[in-house]
Amino acid sequence: MNEPDLFDALRAAGIDADRTEIRAAVRMMVEHIEMLRADSDPYVARTCMEAMNVALRYLLSHPEVTDMSSFENDFGGGSDPEA
């Protein structure tokens, strides 16, 4: 991960990339993407990143959605689709 470039890009977008919570959330997402890239073929990794992007855009445009349990229930109540 080229952290300075990523956090500079966040700052350029007007995001306070120096806040601990924001850095932690971005780091968690990037670490997950790194795992996808390491464990999946390129198509799956890219498709998962695109799905995350769509989900984030949806949540940003629908701030009233706060209950994610229906999505989690699609996978047996957890984040593992194999469960």
Secondary structure as GFF3:
##gff-version 3
##sequence-region A 1 83
A	DSSP	alpha_helix	3	12	.	.	.	ID=ss1
A	DSSP	alpha_helix	20	39	.	.	.	ID=ss2
A	DSSP	alpha_helix	42	61	.	.	.	ID=ss3
A	DSSP	alpha_helix	69	73	.	.	.	ID=ss4
###
